[in-house]
């Protein structure tokens, strides 16, 4: 299902495997405490690409919701987990 969806979006079939490997490695990096921030950056890049792809294809707004919410959730979890990040981005002052 993922392969057919990527092909419909115009991605070459040879790149789909590499995209899957990238997403898997980004997720693993996010799950490992020492590399969480690198994983978050890579996942954010992945989700930004998803948003851009849906915008280019003029998909309904509903398709933009998941990557935006999930990307926000990735960083919100880090914000909750790391006090230094809470000091850097104090949400109480907003």
Phi, psi and omega in degrees: 000318179294321181294314181294324177294319178293322178295321178295329179282352176101008178281139178294145184299326182292335182275347185295320178298316180294325177295320177295319178296317178301312181295320178297313180294321178297320179293318178296316179298323178293326182283335181274123186304323182288338183241021184301317183292321176298316177299320179296320178295316180293321176294323177296319177297317179299313182290327174297322175296324177295317178298314180299318180298316179293325177293318179298321181274003179054044176288160177300155182302332180304324182289343178275340186296311185300307182295326180290315179294317182294319177297320176295321180295322178304313183282329178294321177298318177295321179299320178290327188278330187242113180300326179297323178290324177295326176290323180290322181235082180280107182289341181289339179274354181280000000 
